[in-house]
Amino acid sequence: MKAKLTFITIVGLLLAILAGACAPDRQLGYQAVLTGPGGVPVPNGTYTVNVKFWSNPTSTSSSDLVYEDTQSVTVTNGILNIAIPDQVSESGILDPGKFSQQLWVEFTINGQTLSPRQKLLGTPYAFTLVGGSVVVLKLGDEQPLVDAHPQRGAFTIVNTYANTATNSPGTTGLVVAIADTTQSEVIRACAGGSNPNYCQSANVVFKVTGTGAVQADGSFSTPASDFAEMIRFDGDVSSVEPGDVLVISPSQDRAVVKSTQPNDPRVIGVYSTEPGFLGGKVIEGDDQSQYVPVAVVGIVPVKVTASNGPIQRGDLLTTSAIPGYAMKATNPQPGAILGKAMGELLNGEGVIEVYLLPH
């Protein structure tokens, strides 16, 4: 008569997962005690063990089967001690990314499936990394991880929670914090170098210091195309919108208002639609909601009017009598030129792209 196998003990599974994900050999350690009737350990010997990881505790659909491995295991005094998979050479097929979801393990031993499936539980030390920990994906270990999933790196962080509540601060994907604000580096990124475990100074291509300074060897790329600064709007901020032409406020320091006069030498820029770089900061004690991004350099959508004649590409533009609108500059005044038209407007009012000129 076949002895009844009872799954008694589960030891250190998720701790092993962490080690497997970070070590060169991506294997999981799993230990359990097998007993027969009356709690007596099963006889010593070699057992055929089939291991399955499921994303559902009861489903038998192949779409919910995450991983399967069959191996011969020596059991002594009822103790089952296996590595999943059993060969280091097969460790590449165990994708660490699969463990970002809830999983259940199912064992079939000598043809007998043990039930119910056991939920994979983490151990305390699996919830964090020790200070100084290093995650390395070495050459030769990229199959099938990087080749099959080029969007993933040696270490991938994903936050799928979205907080859309009113006035919500949103969510965060990565937090990096340090106490030192002097010669510290909050972030250091390297490319090249002979030692993949260290980011040596000679190979630094990007870093953020403890003072907030950003240094990069390469260029910044963005689909946006203007440089803007956050400047206080002197008046009802709800009365201004992207594309509006702005001039320096006559009554408040470091503030702007919507243009209202033709050929105004106080012209400073345009309310930016999508700044590629946003500088400036809110003055201490000010209401941030009163600040608007003022594009001062680059190409930006601008409200224009043909009230002073049709606008052709390359025409110089200046402020008009229509609040927030630019017009063709037929008699350019010193300091009153906003920029050059990169589109055309033959009649009426509209929005075209304008190359902003330094003032």
C-alpha positions in Angstrom: 0.0 0.0 0.0 1.3 3.4 -1.0 2.3 5.5 2.1 0.5 8.7 2.5 2.8 11.7 2.1 2.1 14.7 4.2 3.8 18.1 3.6 4.9 19.2 7.1 7.5 21.9 7.1 8.5 24.8 4.8 11.8 26.5 5.4 13.4 29.8 4.1 11.9 29.8 0.6 11.8 33.5 0.0 15.1 34.1 1.6 16.5 31.7 -1.0 14.6 33.5 -3.7 16.4 36.7 -2.8 19.8 35.0 -2.8 19.0 33.4 -6.1 17.9 36.7 -7.7 21.1 38.4 -6.6 23.7 35.6 -6.9 25.2 34.3 -10.1 23.2 31.0 -9.7 19.5 31.8 -9.8 18.3 28.8 -7.9 15.8 28.5 -5.0 16.4 26.4 -2.0 13.4 24.5 -0.6 13.3 22.2 2.4 10.5 20.2 3.8 9.8 17.0 5.9 7.8 14.2 4.3 5.9 11.8 6.6 3.7 8.9 6.1 0.8 7.6 8.3 1.2 8.5 12.0 3.7 11.2 11.2 6.5 8.7 10.6 9.2 10.0 8.1 9.0 8.3 4.7 11.7 5.6 4.0 15.1 6.8 2.8 15.6 6.6 -0.9 15.4 8.4 -4.2 12.1 10.1 -5.0 10.8 11.7 -8.2 9.7 15.2 -7.4 7.7 17.5 -9.7 7.6 21.2 -8.7 5.1 23.6 -10.0 4.7 27.3 -9.3 1.1 28.7 -9.9 -0.2 32.2 -9.9 -3.6 30.8 -8.6 -4.1 28.6 -5.6 -6.5 26.2 -7.3 -6.4 26.8 -11.1 -5.2 24.1 -13.4 -5.1 26.4 -16.5 -1.7 26.4 -18.3 -1.9 30.2 -18.3 -1.6 30.2 -14.5 1.4 27.8 -14.5 4.5 29.9 -14.0 7.2 27.3 -13.7 7.6 23.5 -13.7 10.6 21.3 -12.9 11.0 17.5 -12.4 14.0 16.0 -10.6 15.2 12.9 -8.7 15.9 13.8 -5.1 17.5 11.7 -2.3 15.4 11.8 0.9 17.0 11.0 4.2 15.0 10.7 7.5 12.1 12.3 5.7 14.0 15.5 4.9 13.5 16.8 1.4 16.1 19.3 0.5 16.2 20.5 -3.1 17.4 23.2 -5.4 15.0 24.6 -8.0 16.1 24.0 -10.7 18.5 21.2 -9.8 21.1 22.2 -12.3 23.0 25.5 -12.2 23.1 25.4 -16.0 19.3 25.6 -16.0 19.0 28.5 -13.6 18.5 30.9 -16.5 15.0 29.6 -17.1 13.9 30.7 -13.6 12.9 34.3 -14.2 13.1 36.4 -11.0 10.5 38.7 -12.5 7.9 36.0 -12.0 8.2 36.4 -8.3 6.8 39.9 -8.4 3.4 38.3 -8.1 1.7 36.1 -5.5 2.6 32.4 -6.1 1.7 29.0 -4.8 3.9 25.9 -4.9 2.6 22.4 -5.7 4.7 19.2 -5.2 4.0 15.8 -6.8 6.2 13.1 -5.2 6.3 9.7 -6.9 3.1 10.5 -8.7 1.2 11.7 -5.6 0.2 15.4 -5.6 0.3 17.0 -2.2 -2.5 19.4 -1.5 -3.4 22.1 -0.9 -0.9 24.1 -2.7 1.4 26.1 -0.4 1.5 29.9 -0.6 5.0 31.2 -1.0 5.7 33.3 2.1 8.6 35.7 2.7 11.1 35.5 5.6 11.9 38.8 7.4 15.3 39.2 5.8 13.9 38.8 2.4 12.1 42.1 2.6 15.3 44.2 2.5 18.9 44.2 1.3 21.9 44.5 3.6 23.8 47.8 3.3 26.5 47.5 0.6 24.5 44.9 -1.3 25.3 44.5 -5.0 23.0 43.3 -7.8 25.0 42.0 -10.8 24.0 40.6 -14.1 27.2 39.1 -15.5 28.0 38.4 -19.1 26.8 34.9 -19.9 23.9 35.1 -17.4 21.7 37.3 -19.7 19.8 34.4 -21.2 16.9 34.5 -21.1 16.4 37.5 -18.9 17.7 40.5 -20.8 17.4 38.9 -24.3 13.8 38.0 -23.7 13.0 41.1 -21.7 15.1 44.0 -23.0 13.0 46.5 -21.1 14.4 45.1 -17.8 17.9 45.7 -16.5 19.9 44.0 -13.8 17.6 45.6 -11.3 14.1 46.8 -12.1 11.7 48.7 -9.8 8.0 49.0 -10.6 5.2 50.7 -8.7 1.8 49.8 -10.2 -0.2 51.7 -7.7 -1.8 54.9 -9.0 -3.2 57.5 -6.7 -5.6 59.8 -8.6 -7.4 61.3 -5.6 -7.7 65.1 -5.5 -4.6 66.9 -4.1 -2.9 63.5 -3.9 1.0 63.7 -3.9 1.0 60.7 -6.3 3.2 57.7 -6.0 7.0 57.1 -6.0 9.0 54.6 -7.9 12.3 55.0 -6.2 13.5 56.8 -3.1 17.2 57.5 -2.4 18.1 59.2 0.8 21.4 60.1 2.4 22.3 62.1 5.5 25.5 63.7 4.2 25.0 66.9 2.2 28.6 68.0 1.7 30.7 66.0 -0.7 28.1 63.2 -1.0 26.6 61.7 -4.1 22.9 60.7 -3.9 23.1 58.9 -7.2 26.2 57.7 -9.1 25.9 56.0 -12.5 28.8 54.4 -14.4 29.4 52.8 -17.8 32.4 50.6 -18.7 35.1 49.6 -16.3 36.8 46.3 -15.5 35.0 45.6 -12.2 31.2 45.3 -12.6 30.7 45.4 -8.8 31.9 48.9 -8.4 31.2 52.3 -10.0 34.7 53.8 -10.2 35.2 57.5 -10.6 36.9 57.1 -14.0 33.7 55.6 -15.3 31.1 58.0 -13.9 28.8 59.3 -16.6 26.0 60.7 -14.4 25.6 61.8 -10.8 23.4 63.8 -8.4 25.2 65.3 -5.5 24.0 65.9 -2.0 23.5 69.6 -2.8 21.2 68.8 -5.7 23.6 69.4 -8.5 23.3 67.2 -11.5 26.3 66.3 -13.6 26.2 64.3 -16.8 28.7 63.5 -19.5 26.0 63.3 -22.2 23.1 65.5 -23.4 19.6 65.7 -22.1 16.9 64.7 -24.7 13.2 65.7 -24.4 10.3 66.0 -26.9 9.7 69.5 -25.5 11.7 72.4 -26.9 12.0 75.4 -24.7 13.6 76.6 -21.5 11.2 78.1 -19.0 11.5 79.7 -15.6 8.8 79.6 -12.8 7.9 83.3 -12.3 5.1 84.8 -10.2 2.0 86.0 -12.1 0.9 89.4 -10.9 -2.9 89.1 -11.0 -5.5 86.3 -11.3 -3.5 83.3 -12.4 -6.7 81.7 -13.8 -6.8 84.5 -16.5 -3.6 83.3 -18.1 -3.0 80.1 -20.1 -0.3 78.4 -22.2 0.5 80.4 -25.3 -0.1 83.8 -23.8 2.5 86.4 -24.4 3.9 87.8 -21.1 5.6 91.1 -20.1 7.4 92.2 -17.0 5.0 93.4 -14.3 5.1 97.2 -13.8 4.2 97.0 -10.1 5.9 93.9 -8.7 9.4 92.6 -8.6 10.2 89.3 -10.4 6.7 89.0 -11.7 4.9 89.0 -15.1 1.5 90.0 -16.5 -0.3 89.3 -19.7 0.7 91.7 -22.6 -1.9 94.3 -23.5 0.1 97.0 -25.5 1.6 96.9 -29.0 5.4 96.9 -29.3 5.9 96.6 -25.5 9.6 96.7 -24.6 8.8 94.9 -21.3 8.1 91.6 -23.2 9.8 88.7 -21.5 8.4 85.5 -22.9 5.4 83.2 -23.3 3.5 80.9 -20.9 5.1 77.6 -21.8 3.0 74.8 -23.0 5.5 72.0 -22.3 8.9 73.2 -21.1 11.9 71.0 -21.9 13.7 72.5 -18.9 12.1 74.2 -16.0 14.2 76.5 -13.8 13.5 79.0 -11.1 12.0 78.4 -7.7 9.1 79.7 -5.6 10.1 82.6 -3.3 9.9 81.5 0.3 6.4 82.3 1.7 4.8 82.7 -1.8 1.9 80.6 -3.0 3.2 78.2 -5.6 -0.1 78.2 -7.4 0.6 81.9 -8.4 3.6 80.9 -10.4 3.6 80.1 -14.1 6.3 78.6 -16.4 7.6 81.4 -18.6 9.4 80.3 -21.8 12.3 82.6 -22.5 14.4 80.5 -25.0 13.6 78.0 -27.6 10.6 77.1 -29.8 7.1 77.4 -28.2 3.4 77.7 -29.3 2.3 81.3 -29.2 -1.1 83.0 -29.6 -0.9 85.3 -32.6 -3.1 87.7 -34.5 -3.0 89.0 -38.1 -4.3 92.4 -37.0 -1.0 94.0 -38.1 -0.9 92.0 -41.4 -0.5 88.4 -42.4 2.2 86.5 -40.5 4.7 84.7 -42.7 7.4 82.3 -41.7 10.5 84.2 -40.5 8.6 87.4 -39.6 9.6 89.2 -36.5 6.8 89.2 -33.9 6.0 91.7 -31.1 3.2 92.3 -28.6 -0.3 93.4 -29.8 -3.2 95.3 -28.4 -5.1 92.0 -27.9 -4.2 90.7 -24.4 -1.7 87.8 -24.6 -1.4 87.8 -28.4 1.7 88.6 -30.6 1.5 90.3 -34.0 3.8 91.0 -36.9 6.4 93.6 -36.1 6.2 96.0 -39.1 8.2 98.7 -37.3 10.4 96.8 -34.9 11.1 98.6 -31.6 14.3 98.0 -29.6 13.6 95.4 -26.9 10.1 94.7 -28.1 10.7 91.7 -30.4 9.4 88.5 -29.0 10.8 86.1 -31.7 10.5 84.8 -35.2 7.5 83.1 -36.6 8.0 79.4 -37.6 4.5 79.1 -38.9 2.1 81.4 -40.7 -1.3 83.0 -40.0 -2.9 84.8 -42.9 -5.9 86.2 -41.1 -7.7 86.2 -37.8 -6.2 84.7 -34.6 -4.6 81.4 -33.9 -1.5 79.6 -32.5 1.8 79.1 -34.3 5.2 78.0 -33.1 7.7 80.8 -32.5 11.4 80.8 -32.0 12.0 83.1 -29.0 14.8 85.6 -29.3 17.0 86.8 -26.4 15.9 90.2 -25.1 
